[in-house]
């Protein structure tokens, strides 16, 4: 093979590789977007689960407010209700 032909073939190869790299970059972008969506979804899921647990705890008759957390609740506690309100709002 002549040197000029070799150079042509190398140039052709580089063009192919560049195209491959561009495609991989696009693919990576899509995967990164999906990964982000999935993490957001899982975080939300986690949050709503923990809010659900707090509400359950409150309904079972325990305080979930900071000052009396885990103590037995004899009547409605405005601080606990405030905690539930605030956590639900943030969702
Ligand atoms: Zn309370």
PDB file of the backbone (N, CA, C, O) and the ligand in Angstrom, with CONECT records:
HET     ZN  A 101       1
ATOM      1  N   UNK A   1       0.832  -1.211   0.000  1.00  0.00           N
ATOM      2  CA  UNK A   1       0.000   0.000   0.000  1.00  0.00           C
ATOM      3  C   UNK A   1       0.866   1.260   0.000  1.00  0.00           C
ATOM      4  O   UNK A   1       1.846   1.351   0.739  1.00  0.00           O
ATOM      5  N   UNK A   2       0.506   2.196  -0.808  1.00  0.00           N
ATOM      6  CA  UNK A   2       1.246   3.463  -0.821  1.00  0.00           C
ATOM      7  C   UNK A   2       0.940   4.240   0.467  1.00  0.00           C
ATOM      8  O   UNK A   2      -0.098   4.067   1.106  1.00  0.00           O
ATOM      9  N   UNK A   3       1.890   5.092   0.804  1.00  0.00           N
ATOM     10  CA  UNK A   3       1.715   5.868   2.030  1.00  0.00           C
ATOM     11  C   UNK A   3       0.451   6.729   1.964  1.00  0.00           C
ATOM     12  O   UNK A   3      -0.281   6.849   2.946  1.00  0.00           O
ATOM     13  N   UNK A   4       0.209   7.320   0.803  1.00  0.00           N
ATOM     14  CA  UNK A   4      -0.968   8.188   0.683  1.00  0.00           C
ATOM     15  C   UNK A   4      -2.257   7.377   0.871  1.00  0.00           C
ATOM     16  O   UNK A   4      -3.230   7.866   1.446  1.00  0.00           O
ATOM     17  N   UNK A   5      -2.250   6.135   0.379  1.00  0.00           N
ATOM     18  CA  UNK A   5      -3.418   5.272   0.559  1.00  0.00           C
ATOM     19  C   UNK A   5      -3.588   4.909   2.032  1.00  0.00           C
ATOM     20  O   UNK A   5      -4.704   4.850   2.548  1.00  0.00           O
ATOM     21  N   UNK A   6      -2.457   4.667   2.695  1.00  0.00           N
ATOM     22  CA  UNK A   6      -2.508   4.347   4.135  1.00  0.00           C
ATOM     23  C   UNK A   6      -3.085   5.526   4.925  1.00  0.00           C
ATOM     24  O   UNK A   6      -3.916   5.358   5.817  1.00  0.00           O
ATOM     25  N   UNK A   7      -2.617   6.717   4.567  1.00  0.00           N
ATOM     26  CA  UNK A   7      -3.114   7.917   5.259  1.00  0.00           C
ATOM     27  C   UNK A   7      -4.612   8.070   5.036  1.00  0.00           C
ATOM     28  O   UNK A   7      -5.362   8.398   5.956  1.00  0.00           O
ATOM     29  N   UNK A   8      -5.034   7.827   3.799  1.00  0.00           N
ATOM     30  CA  UNK A   8      -6.465   7.899   3.499  1.00  0.00           C
ATOM     31  C   UNK A   8      -7.249   6.922   4.360  1.00  0.00           C
ATOM     32  O   UNK A   8      -8.300   7.256   4.907  1.00  0.00           O
ATOM     33  N   UNK A   9      -6.721   5.712   4.470  1.00  0.00           N
ATOM     34  CA  UNK A   9      -7.437   4.697   5.235  1.00  0.00           C
ATOM     35  C   UNK A   9      -7.470   5.045   6.727  1.00  0.00           C
ATOM     36  O   UNK A   9      -8.459   4.795   7.416  1.00  0.00           O
ATOM     37  N   UNK A  10      -6.371   5.623   7.205  1.00  0.00           N
ATOM     38  CA  UNK A  10      -6.347   6.051   8.612  1.00  0.00           C
ATOM     39  C   UNK A  10      -7.350   7.194   8.836  1.00  0.00           C
ATOM     40  O   UNK A  10      -8.070   7.230   9.834  1.00  0.00           O
ATOM     41  N   UNK A  11      -7.369   8.124   7.871  1.00  0.00           N
ATOM     42  CA  UNK A  11      -8.300   9.253   7.986  1.00  0.00           C
ATOM     43  C   UNK A  11      -9.743   8.755   8.001  1.00  0.00           C
ATOM     44  O   UNK A  11     -10.585   9.246   8.752  1.00  0.00           O
ATOM     45  N   UNK A  12      -9.998   7.773   7.154  1.00  0.00           N
ATOM     46  CA  UNK A  12     -11.337   7.178   7.094  1.00  0.00           C
ATOM     47  C   UNK A  12     -11.714   6.551   8.441  1.00  0.00           C
ATOM     48  O   UNK A  12     -12.835   6.690   8.930  1.00  0.00           O
ATOM     49  N   UNK A  13     -10.734   5.862   9.012  1.00  0.00           N
ATOM     50  CA  UNK A  13     -10.922   5.181  10.301  1.00  0.00           C
ATOM     51  C   UNK A  13     -11.227   6.211  11.401  1.00  0.00           C
ATOM     52  O   UNK A  13     -12.110   6.017  12.237  1.00  0.00           O
ATOM     53  N   UNK A  14     -10.463   7.314  11.366  1.00  0.00           N
ATOM     54  CA  UNK A  14     -10.663   8.366  12.363  1.00  0.00           C
ATOM     55  C   UNK A  14     -12.071   8.948  12.240  1.00  0.00           C
ATOM     56  O   UNK A  14     -12.729   9.234  13.240  1.00  0.00           O
ATOM     57  N   UNK A  15     -12.519   9.116  10.989  1.00  0.00           N
ATOM     58  CA  UNK A  15     -13.865   9.644  10.762  1.00  0.00           C
ATOM     59  C   UNK A  15     -14.912   8.710  11.386  1.00  0.00           C
ATOM     60  O   UNK A  15     -15.848   9.150  12.053  1.00  0.00           O
ATOM     61  N   UNK A  16     -14.717   7.394  11.143  1.00  0.00           N
ATOM     62  CA  UNK A  16     -15.640   6.404  11.708  1.00  0.00           C
ATOM     63  C   UNK A  16     -15.648   6.467  13.233  1.00  0.00           C
ATOM     64  O   UNK A  16     -16.700   6.457  13.871  1.00  0.00           O
ATOM     65  N   UNK A  17     -14.434   6.533  13.801  1.00  0.00           N
ATOM     66  CA  UNK A  17     -14.331   6.557  15.261  1.00  0.00           C
ATOM     67  C   UNK A  17     -14.980   7.815  15.835  1.00  0.00           C
ATOM     68  O   UNK A  17     -15.642   7.764  16.871  1.00  0.00           O
ATOM     69  N   UNK A  18     -14.786   8.941  15.154  1.00  0.00           N
ATOM     70  CA  UNK A  18     -15.393  10.186  15.613  1.00  0.00           C
ATOM     71  C   UNK A  18     -16.907  10.060  15.612  1.00  0.00           C
ATOM     72  O   UNK A  18     -17.583  10.525  16.530  1.00  0.00           O
ATOM     73  N   UNK A  19     -17.434   9.421  14.563  1.00  0.00           N
ATOM     74  CA  UNK A  19     -18.879   9.223  14.482  1.00  0.00           C
ATOM     75  C   UNK A  19     -19.352   8.337  15.650  1.00  0.00           C
ATOM     76  O   UNK A  19     -20.366   8.613  16.291  1.00  0.00           O
ATOM     77  N   UNK A  20     -18.586   7.270  15.902  1.00  0.00           N
ATOM     78  CA  UNK A  20     -18.923   6.375  17.020  1.00  0.00           C
ATOM     79  C   UNK A  20     -18.944   7.135  18.342  1.00  0.00           C
ATOM     80  O   UNK A  20     -19.847   6.976  19.163  1.00  0.00           O
ATOM     81  N   UNK A  21     -17.915   7.969  18.518  1.00  0.00           N
ATOM     82  CA  UNK A  21     -17.814   8.728  19.768  1.00  0.00           C
ATOM     83  C   UNK A  21     -19.014   9.666  19.919  1.00  0.00           C
ATOM     84  O   UNK A  21     -19.580   9.789  21.005  1.00  0.00           O
ATOM     85  N   UNK A  22     -19.397  10.325  18.820  1.00  0.00           N
ATOM     86  CA  UNK A  22     -20.564  11.222  18.860  1.00  0.00           C
ATOM     87  C   UNK A  22     -21.811  10.451  19.266  1.00  0.00           C
ATOM     88  O   UNK A  22     -22.612  10.923  20.072  1.00  0.00           O
ATOM     89  N   UNK A  23     -21.965   9.264  18.699  1.00  0.00           N
ATOM     90  CA  UNK A  23     -23.138   8.455  19.037  1.00  0.00           C
ATOM     91  C   UNK A  23     -23.122   8.026  20.493  1.00  0.00           C
ATOM     92  O   UNK A  23     -24.153   8.028  21.167  1.00  0.00           O
ATOM     93  N   UNK A  24     -21.931   7.654  20.974  1.00  0.00           N
ATOM     94  CA  UNK A  24     -21.813   7.254  22.377  1.00  0.00           C
ATOM     95  C   UNK A  24     -22.124   8.431  23.307  1.00  0.00           C
ATOM     96  O   UNK A  24     -22.741   8.260  24.359  1.00  0.00           O
ATOM     97  N   UNK A  25     -21.688   9.617  22.903  1.00  0.00           N
ATOM     98  CA  UNK A  25     -21.975  10.803  23.719  1.00  0.00           C
ATOM     99  C   UNK A  25     -23.469  11.042  23.830  1.00  0.00           C
ATOM    100  O   UNK A  25     -23.986  11.337  24.908  1.00  0.00           O
ATOM    101  N   UNK A  26     -24.170  10.909  22.681  1.00  0.00           N
ATOM    102  CA  UNK A  26     -25.625  11.088  22.685  1.00  0.00           C
ATOM    103  C   UNK A  26     -26.280  10.053  23.588  1.00  0.00           C
ATOM    104  O   UNK A  26     -27.182  10.352  24.370  1.00  0.00           O
ATOM    105  N   UNK A  27     -25.794   8.831  23.449  1.00  0.00           N
ATOM    106  CA  UNK A  27     -26.334   7.735  24.241  1.00  0.00           C
ATOM    107  C   UNK A  27     -26.113   8.005  25.738  1.00  0.00           C
ATOM    108  O   UNK A  27     -27.001   7.796  26.565  1.00  0.00           O
ATOM    109  N   UNK A  28     -24.922   8.466  26.048  1.00  0.00           N
ATOM    110  CA  UNK A  28     -24.575   8.774  27.431  1.00  0.00           C
ATOM    111  C   UNK A  28     -25.483   9.867  27.992  1.00  0.00           C
ATOM    112  O   UNK A  28     -25.925   9.799  29.139  1.00  0.00           O
ATOM    113  N   UNK A  29     -25.750  10.867  27.165  1.00  0.00           N
ATOM    114  CA  UNK A  29     -26.613  11.962  27.580  1.00  0.00           C
ATOM    115  C   UNK A  29     -28.000  11.428  27.958  1.00  0.00           C
ATOM    116  O   UNK A  29     -28.572  11.798  28.983  1.00  0.00           O
ATOM    117  N   UNK A  30     -28.517  10.549  27.098  1.00  0.00           N
ATOM    118  CA  UNK A  30     -29.830   9.962  27.362  1.00  0.00           C
ATOM    119  C   UNK A  30     -29.814   9.172  28.672  1.00  0.00           C
ATOM    120  O   UNK A  30     -30.729   9.273  29.489  1.00  0.00           O
ATOM    121  N   UNK A  31     -28.748   8.383  28.852  1.00  0.00           N
ATOM    122  CA  UNK A  31     -28.650   7.575  30.071  1.00  0.00           C
ATOM    123  C   UNK A  31     -28.535   8.457  31.311  1.00  0.00           C
ATOM    124  O   UNK A  31     -29.116   8.153  32.353  1.00  0.00           O
ATOM    125  N   UNK A  32     -27.779   9.555  31.192  1.00  0.00           N
ATOM    126  CA  UNK A  32     -27.629  10.451  32.337  1.00  0.00           C
ATOM    127  C   UNK A  32     -28.961  11.091  32.703  1.00  0.00           C
ATOM    128  O   UNK A  32     -29.286  11.244  33.880  1.00  0.00           O
ATOM    129  N   UNK A  33     -29.736  11.468  31.670  1.00  0.00           N
ATOM    130  CA  UNK A  33     -31.047  12.048  31.917  1.00  0.00           C
ATOM    131  C   UNK A  33     -31.950  11.046  32.622  1.00  0.00           C
ATOM    132  O   UNK A  33     -32.637  11.373  33.590  1.00  0.00           O
ATOM    133  N   UNK A  34     -31.931   9.815  32.111  1.00  0.00           N
ATOM    134  CA  UNK A  34     -32.765   8.771  32.708  1.00  0.00           C
ATOM    135  C   UNK A  34     -32.359   8.509  34.146  1.00  0.00           C
ATOM    136  O   UNK A  34     -33.202   8.331  35.025  1.00  0.00           O
ATOM    137  N   UNK A  35     -31.049   8.487  34.372  1.00  0.00           N
ATOM    138  CA  UNK A  35     -30.528   8.250  35.710  1.00  0.00           C
ATOM    139  C   UNK A  35     -30.997   9.340  36.666  1.00  0.00           C
ATOM    140  O   UNK A  35     -31.357   9.065  37.811  1.00  0.00           O
ATOM    141  N   UNK A  36     -30.989  10.576  36.186  1.00  0.00           N
ATOM    142  CA  UNK A  36     -31.419  11.699  37.007  1.00  0.00           C
ATOM    143  C   UNK A  36     -32.907  11.569  37.344  1.00  0.00           C
ATOM    144  O   UNK A  36     -33.317  11.759  38.489  1.00  0.00           O
ATOM    145  N   UNK A  37     -33.705  11.240  36.321  1.00  0.00           N
ATOM    146  CA  UNK A  37     -35.145  11.074  36.549  1.00  0.00           C
ATOM    147  C   UNK A  37     -35.401   9.980  37.571  1.00  0.00           C
ATOM    148  O   UNK A  37     -36.246  10.111  38.457  1.00  0.00           O
ATOM    149  N   UNK A  38     -34.644   8.889  37.424  1.00  0.00           N
ATOM    150  CA  UNK A  38     -34.824   7.752  38.319  1.00  0.00           C
ATOM    151  C   UNK A  38     -34.443   8.119  39.754  1.00  0.00           C
ATOM    152  O   UNK A  38     -35.142   7.751  40.698  1.00  0.00           O
ATOM    153  N   UNK A  39     -33.329   8.847  39.915  1.00  0.00           N
ATOM    154  CA  UNK A  39     -32.930   9.249  41.273  1.00  0.00           C
ATOM    155  C   UNK A  39     -33.964  10.169  41.882  1.00  0.00           C
ATOM    156  O   UNK A  39     -34.300  10.047  43.060  1.00  0.00           O
ATOM    157  N   UNK A  40     -34.475  11.104  41.068  1.00  0.00           N
ATOM    158  CA  UNK A  40     -35.513  12.003  41.578  1.00  0.00           C
ATOM    159  C   UNK A  40     -36.730  11.213  42.032  1.00  0.00           C
ATOM    160  O   UNK A  40     -37.297  11.467  43.095  1.00  0.00           O
ATOM    161  N   UNK A  41     -37.114  10.257  41.211  1.00  0.00           N
ATOM    162  CA  UNK A  41     -38.271   9.437  41.524  1.00  0.00           C
ATOM    163  C   UNK A  41     -38.053   8.677  42.829  1.00  0.00           C
ATOM    164  O   UNK A  41     -38.934   8.637  43.688  1.00  0.00           O
ATOM    165  N   UNK A  42     -36.868   8.073  42.970  1.00  0.00           N
ATOM    166  CA  UNK A  42     -36.583   7.290  44.171  1.00  0.00           C
ATOM    167  C   UNK A  42     -36.544   8.171  45.410  1.00  0.00           C
ATOM    168  O   UNK A  42     -36.990   7.768  46.484  1.00  0.00           O
ATOM    169  N   UNK A  43     -36.005   9.382  45.251  1.00  0.00           N
ATOM    170  CA  UNK A  43     -35.955  10.293  46.392  1.00  0.00           C
ATOM    171  C   UNK A  43     -37.357  10.656  46.848  1.00  0.00           C
ATOM    172  O   UNK A  43     -37.648  10.672  48.044  1.00  0.00           O
ATOM    173  N   UNK A  44     -38.230  10.947  45.879  1.00  0.00           N
ATOM    174  CA  UNK A  44     -39.609  11.294  46.189  1.00  0.00           C
ATOM    175  C   UNK A  44     -40.293  10.140  46.902  1.00  0.00           C
ATOM    176  O   UNK A  44     -40.970  10.316  47.915  1.00  0.00           O
ATOM    177  N   UNK A  45     -40.094   8.957  46.342  1.00  0.00           N
ATOM    178  CA  UNK A  45     -40.679   7.732  46.890  1.00  0.00           C
ATOM    179  C   UNK A  45     -40.264   7.575  48.353  1.00  0.00           C
ATOM    180  O   UNK A  45     -41.089   7.292  49.222  1.00  0.00           O
ATOM    181  N   UNK A  46     -38.963   7.766  48.605  1.00  0.00           N
ATOM    182  CA  UNK A  46     -38.404   7.658  49.946  1.00  0.00           C
ATOM    183  C   UNK A  46     -39.066   8.636  50.897  1.00  0.00           C
ATOM    184  O   UNK A  46     -39.430   8.294  52.022  1.00  0.00           O
ATOM    185  N   UNK A  47     -39.212   9.870  50.412  1.00  0.00           N
ATOM    186  CA  UNK A  47     -39.764  10.936  51.221  1.00  0.00           C
ATOM    187  C   UNK A  47     -41.213  10.631  51.586  1.00  0.00           C
ATOM    188  O   UNK A  47     -41.607  10.753  52.746  1.00  0.00           O
ATOM    189  N   UNK A  48     -42.012  10.231  50.580  1.00  0.00           N
ATOM    190  CA  UNK A  48     -43.418   9.999  50.866  1.00  0.00           C
ATOM    191  C   UNK A  48     -43.574   8.803  51.794  1.00  0.00           C
ATOM    192  O   UNK A  48     -44.515   8.740  52.585  1.00  0.00           O
ATOM    193  N   UNK A  49     -42.630   7.838  51.692  1.00  0.00           N
ATOM    194  CA  UNK A  49     -42.684   6.702  52.592  1.00  0.00           C
ATOM    195  C   UNK A  49     -42.430   7.155  54.024  1.00  0.00           C
ATOM    196  O   UNK A  49     -43.126   6.722  54.943  1.00  0.00           O
ATOM    197  N   UNK A  50     -41.432   8.030  54.225  1.00  0.00           N
ATOM    198  CA  UNK A  50     -41.110   8.451  55.583  1.00  0.00           C
ATOM    199  C   UNK A  50     -42.205   9.350  56.142  1.00  0.00           C
ATOM    200  O   UNK A  50     -42.484   9.318  57.340  1.00  0.00           O
ATOM    201  N   UNK A  51     -42.832  10.159  55.270  1.00  0.00           N
ATOM    202  CA  UNK A  51     -43.967  10.961  55.728  1.00  0.00           C
ATOM    203  C   UNK A  51     -45.088  10.035  56.160  1.00  0.00           C
ATOM    204  O   UNK A  51     -45.716  10.255  57.195  1.00  0.00           O
ATOM    205  N   UNK A  52     -45.343   8.987  55.361  1.00  0.00           N
ATOM    206  CA  UNK A  52     -46.371   8.008  55.698  1.00  0.00           C
ATOM    207  C   UNK A  52     -46.105   7.365  57.040  1.00  0.00           C
ATOM    208  O   UNK A  52     -47.029   7.158  57.827  1.00  0.00           O
ATOM    209  N   UNK A  53     -44.835   7.042  57.313  1.00  0.00           N
ATOM    210  CA  UNK A  53     -44.474   6.435  58.594  1.00  0.00           C
ATOM    211  C   UNK A  53     -44.727   7.381  59.751  1.00  0.00           C
ATOM    212  O   UNK A  53     -45.194   6.958  60.808  1.00  0.00           O
ATOM    213  N   UNK A  54     -44.424   8.654  59.563  1.00  0.00           N
ATOM    214  CA  UNK A  54     -44.657   9.646  60.614  1.00  0.00           C
ATOM    215  C   UNK A  54     -46.147   9.748  60.925  1.00  0.00           C
ATOM    216  O   UNK A  54     -46.549   9.764  62.088  1.00  0.00           O
ATOM    217  N   UNK A  55     -46.968   9.817  59.858  1.00  0.00           N
ATOM    218  CA  UNK A  55     -48.408   9.929  60.062  1.00  0.00           C
ATOM    219  C   UNK A  55     -48.924   8.689  60.788  1.00  0.00           C
ATOM    220  O   UNK A  55     -49.761   8.788  61.685  1.00  0.00           O
ATOM    221  N   UNK A  56     -48.417   7.520  60.392  1.00  0.00           N
ATOM    222  CA  UNK A  56     -48.840   6.274  61.023  1.00  0.00           C
ATOM    223  C   UNK A  56     -48.508   6.318  62.518  1.00  0.00           C
ATOM    224  O   UNK A  56     -49.330   5.966  63.364  1.00  0.00           O
ATOM    225  N   UNK A  57     -47.303   6.752  62.814  1.00  0.00           N
ATOM    226  CA  UNK A  57     -46.849   6.840  64.204  1.00  0.00           C
ATOM    227  C   UNK A  57     -47.769   7.770  65.006  1.00  0.00           C
ATOM    228  O   UNK A  57     -48.151   7.474  66.138  1.00  0.00           O
ATOM    229  N   UNK A  58     -48.106   8.885  64.389  1.00  0.00           N
ATOM    230  CA  UNK A  58     -48.981   9.848  65.047  1.00  0.00           C
ATOM    231  C   UNK A  58     -50.355   9.231  65.290  1.00  0.00           C
ATOM    232  O   UNK A  58     -50.935   9.383  66.365  1.00  0.00           O
ATOM    233  N   UNK A  59     -50.870   8.526  64.271  1.00  0.00           N
ATOM    234  CA  UNK A  59     -52.193   7.910  64.415  1.00  0.00           C
ATOM    235  C   UNK A  59     -52.199   6.809  65.459  1.00  0.00           C
ATOM    236  O   UNK A  59     -53.232   6.516  66.061  1.00  0.00           O
ATOM    237  N   UNK A  60     -51.036   6.201  65.670  1.00  0.00           N
ATOM    238  CA  UNK A  60     -50.951   5.151  66.691  1.00  0.00           C
ATOM    239  C   UNK A  60     -50.849   5.741  68.100  1.00  0.00           C
ATOM    240  O   UNK A  60     -50.821   5.012  69.091  1.00  0.00           O
ATOM    241  N   UNK A  61     -50.793   7.079  68.169  1.00  0.00           N
ATOM    242  CA  UNK A  61     -50.822   7.721  69.481  1.00  0.00           C
ATOM    243  C   UNK A  61     -49.474   8.152  70.017  1.00  0.00           C
ATOM    244  O   UNK A  61     -49.279   8.226  71.230  1.00  0.00           O
ATOM    245  N   UNK A  62     -48.542   8.437  69.120  1.00  0.00           N
ATOM    246  CA  UNK A  62     -47.241   8.924  69.578  1.00  0.00           C
ATOM    247  C   UNK A  62     -46.975  10.318  69.026  1.00  0.00           C
ATOM    248  O   UNK A  62     -47.479  10.702  67.970  1.00  0.00           O
ATOM    249  N   UNK A  63     -46.179  11.049  69.761  1.00  0.00           N
ATOM    250  CA  UNK A  63     -45.744  12.358  69.274  1.00  0.00           C
ATOM    251  C   UNK A  63     -44.691  12.173  68.184  1.00  0.00           C
ATOM    252  O   UNK A  63     -43.822  11.305  68.272  1.00  0.00           O
ATOM    253  N   UNK A  64     -44.794  13.015  67.157  1.00  0.00           N
ATOM    254  CA  UNK A  64     -43.745  13.041  66.129  1.00  0.00           C
ATOM    255  C   UNK A  64     -43.106  14.421  66.062  1.00  0.00           C
ATOM    256  O   UNK A  64     -42.264  14.688  65.205  1.00  0.00           O
ATOM    257  N   UNK A  65     -43.518  15.296  66.979  1.00  0.00           N
ATOM    258  CA  UNK A  65     -42.922  16.632  67.000  1.00  0.00           C
ATOM    259  C   UNK A  65     -41.562  16.567  67.697  1.00  0.00           C
ATOM    260  O   UNK A  65     -41.254  15.609  68.407  1.00  0.00           O
ATOM    261  N   UNK A  66     -40.756  17.611  67.477  1.00  0.00           N
ATOM    262  CA  UNK A  66     -39.386  17.584  67.992  1.00  0.00           C
ATOM    263  C   UNK A  66     -39.334  17.519  69.508  1.00  0.00           C
ATOM    264  O   UNK A  66     -38.520  16.796  70.082  1.00  0.00           O
ATOM    265  N   UNK A  67     -40.223  18.294  70.162  1.00  0.00           N
ATOM    266  CA  UNK A  67     -40.084  18.410  71.620  1.00  0.00           C
ATOM    267  C   UNK A  67     -40.502  17.139  72.354  1.00  0.00           C
ATOM    268  O   UNK A  67     -39.996  16.865  73.442  1.00  0.00           O
ATOM    269  N   UNK A  68     -41.424  16.353  71.772  1.00  0.00           N
ATOM    270  CA  UNK A  68     -41.913  15.166  72.503  1.00  0.00           C
ATOM    271  C   UNK A  68     -41.840  13.893  71.666  1.00  0.00           C
ATOM    272  O   UNK A  68     -42.586  12.945  71.912  1.00  0.00           O
ATOM    273  N   UNK A  69     -40.962  13.866  70.697  1.00  0.00           N
ATOM    274  CA  UNK A  69     -40.936  12.751  69.747  1.00  0.00           C
ATOM    275  C   UNK A  69     -40.915  11.390  70.439  1.00  0.00           C
ATOM    276  O   UNK A  69     -40.081  11.128  71.306  1.00  0.00           O
ATOM    277  N   UNK A  70     -41.861  10.522  70.032  1.00  0.00           N
ATOM    278  CA  UNK A  70     -41.881   9.145  70.536  1.00  0.00           C
ATOM    279  C   UNK A  70     -42.651   8.971  71.824  1.00  0.00           C
ATOM    280  O   UNK A  70     -42.897   7.841  72.247  1.00  0.00           O
ATOM    281  N   UNK A  71     -43.042  10.076  72.462  1.00  0.00           N
ATOM    282  CA  UNK A  71     -43.806   9.960  73.693  1.00  0.00           C
ATOM    283  C   UNK A  71     -45.271   9.689  73.384  1.00  0.00           C
ATOM    284  O   UNK A  71     -45.766  10.035  72.311  1.00  0.00           O
ATOM    285  N   UNK A  72     -45.962   9.063  74.344  1.00  0.00           N
ATOM    286  CA  UNK A  72     -47.369   8.746  74.128  1.00  0.00           C
ATOM    287  C   UNK A  72     -48.198  10.027  74.137  1.00  0.00           C
ATOM    288  O   UNK A  72     -48.035  10.901  74.988  1.00  0.00           O
ATOM    289  N   UNK A  73     -49.090  10.101  73.158  1.00  0.00           N
ATOM    290  CA  UNK A  73     -49.878  11.307  72.944  1.00  0.00           C
ATOM    291  C   UNK A  73     -51.290  11.040  73.458  1.00  0.00           C
ATOM    292  O   UNK A  73     -51.924  10.067  73.050  1.00  0.00           O
ATOM    293  N   UNK A  74     -51.779  11.882  74.336  1.00  0.00           N
ATOM    294  CA  UNK A  74     -53.113  11.654  74.884  1.00  0.00           C
ATOM    295  C   UNK A  74     -54.170  12.436  74.128  1.00  0.00           C
ATOM    296  O   UNK A  74     -55.334  12.038  74.084  1.00  0.00           O
ATOM    297  N   UNK A  75     -53.766  13.540  73.537  1.00  0.00           N
ATOM    298  CA  UNK A  75     -54.702  14.306  72.711  1.00  0.00           C
ATOM    299  C   UNK A  75     -53.962  14.866  71.501  1.00  0.00           C
ATOM    300  O   UNK A  75     -52.740  14.760  71.397  1.00  0.00           O
ATOM    301  N   UNK A  76     -54.729  15.465  70.586  1.00  0.00           N
ATOM    302  CA  UNK A  76     -54.093  16.035  69.405  1.00  0.00           C
ATOM    303  C   UNK A  76     -53.008  17.028  69.808  1.00  0.00           C
ATOM    304  O   UNK A  76     -53.181  17.814  70.739  1.00  0.00           O
ATOM    305  N   UNK A  77     -51.905  16.979  69.102  1.00  0.00           N
ATOM    306  CA  UNK A  77     -50.807  17.891  69.406  1.00  0.00           C
ATOM    307  C   UNK A  77     -50.596  18.809  68.218  1.00  0.00           C
ATOM    308  O   UNK A  77     -50.363  18.359  67.096  1.00  0.00           O
ATOM    309  N   UNK A  78     -50.683  20.101  68.485  1.00  0.00           N
ATOM    310  CA  UNK A  78     -50.589  21.081  67.400  1.00  0.00           C
ATOM    311  C   UNK A  78     -49.203  21.064  66.748  1.00  0.00           C
ATOM    312  O   UNK A  78     -49.064  21.366  65.563  1.00  0.00           O
ATOM    313  N   UNK A  79     -48.186  20.710  67.529  1.00  0.00           N
ATOM    314  CA  UNK A  79     -46.824  20.660  66.975  1.00  0.00           C
ATOM    315  C   UNK A  79     -46.655  19.480  66.015  1.00  0.00           C
ATOM    316  O   UNK A  79     -46.025  19.588  64.963  1.00  0.00           O
ATOM    317  N   UNK A  80     -47.245  18.347  66.421  1.00  0.00           N
ATOM    318  CA  UNK A  80     -47.206  17.167  65.544  1.00  0.00           C
ATOM    319  C   UNK A  80     -47.928  17.457  64.227  1.00  0.00           C
ATOM    320  O   UNK A  80     -47.429  17.146  63.146  1.00  0.00           O
ATOM    321  N   UNK A  81     -49.119  18.062  64.345  1.00  0.00           N
ATOM    322  CA  UNK A  81     -49.901  18.366  63.145  1.00  0.00           C
ATOM    323  C   UNK A  81     -49.129  19.321  62.245  1.00  0.00           C
ATOM    324  O   UNK A  81     -49.193  19.247  61.018  1.00  0.00           O
ATOM    325  N   UNK A  82     -48.403  20.213  62.891  1.00  0.00           N
ATOM    326  CA  UNK A  82     -47.576  21.152  62.154  1.00  0.00           C
ATOM    327  C   UNK A  82     -46.471  20.430  61.376  1.00  0.00           C
ATOM    328  O   UNK A  82     -46.155  20.778  60.238  1.00  0.00           O
ATOM    329  N   UNK A  83     -45.898  19.418  62.024  1.00  0.00           N
ATOM    330  CA  UNK A  83     -44.843  18.632  61.360  1.00  0.00           C
ATOM    331  C   UNK A  83     -45.416  17.949  60.116  1.00  0.00           C
ATOM    332  O   UNK A  83     -44.802  17.969  59.050  1.00  0.00           O
ATOM    333  N   UNK A  84     -46.592  17.349  60.262  1.00  0.00           N
ATOM    334  CA  UNK A  84     -47.230  16.649  59.136  1.00  0.00           C
ATOM    335  C   UNK A  84     -47.543  17.656  58.021  1.00  0.00           C
ATOM    336  O   UNK A  84     -47.263  17.405  56.849  1.00  0.00           O
ATOM    337  N   UNK A  85     -48.119  18.782  58.400  1.00  0.00           N
ATOM    338  CA  UNK A  85     -48.445  19.823  57.419  1.00  0.00           C
ATOM    339  C   UNK A  85     -47.214  20.243  56.620  1.00  0.00           C
ATOM    340  O   UNK A  85     -47.223  20.309  55.391  1.00  0.00           O
ATOM    341  N   UNK A  86     -46.164  20.520  57.376  1.00  0.00           N
ATOM    342  CA  UNK A  86     -44.954  21.034  56.741  1.00  0.00           C
ATOM    343  C   UNK A  86     -44.338  20.012  55.805  1.00  0.00           C
ATOM    344  O   UNK A  86     -43.900  20.340  54.702  1.00  0.00           O
ATOM    345  N   UNK A  87     -44.309  18.744  56.269  1.00  0.00           N
ATOM    346  CA  UNK A  87     -43.677  17.714  55.443  1.00  0.00           C
ATOM    347  C   UNK A  87     -44.470  17.473  54.178  1.00  0.00           C
ATOM    348  O   UNK A  87     -43.900  17.219  53.117  1.00  0.00           O
ATOM    349  N   UNK A  88     -45.794  17.552  54.289  1.00  0.00           N
ATOM    350  CA  UNK A  88     -46.615  17.311  53.100  1.00  0.00           C
ATOM    351  C   UNK A  88     -46.505  18.456  52.109  1.00  0.00           C
ATOM    352  O   UNK A  88     -46.520  18.248  50.896  1.00  0.00           O
ATOM    353  N   UNK A  89     -46.394  19.668  52.638  1.00  0.00           N
ATOM    354  CA  UNK A  89     -46.259  20.835  51.772  1.00  0.00           C
ATOM    355  C   UNK A  89     -45.031  20.772  50.907  1.00  0.00           C
ATOM    356  O   UNK A  89     -45.052  21.138  49.732  1.00  0.00           O
ATOM    357  N   UNK A  90     -43.944  20.296  51.516  1.00  0.00           N
ATOM    358  CA  UNK A  90     -42.667  20.259  50.799  1.00  0.00           C
ATOM    359  C   UNK A  90     -42.654  19.280  49.646  1.00  0.00           C
ATOM    360  O   UNK A  90     -41.785  19.350  48.777  1.00  0.00           O
ATOM    361  N   UNK A  91     -43.603  18.375  49.632  1.00  0.00           N
ATOM    362  CA  UNK A  91     -43.583  17.335  48.626  1.00  0.00           C
ATOM    363  C   UNK A  91     -43.818  17.874  47.226  1.00  0.00           C
ATOM    364  O   UNK A  91     -43.829  17.107  46.263  1.00  0.00           O
TER     365      UNK A  91
HETATM  366 ZN    ZN A 101     -46.429  16.406  69.590  1.00  0.00          ZN
END
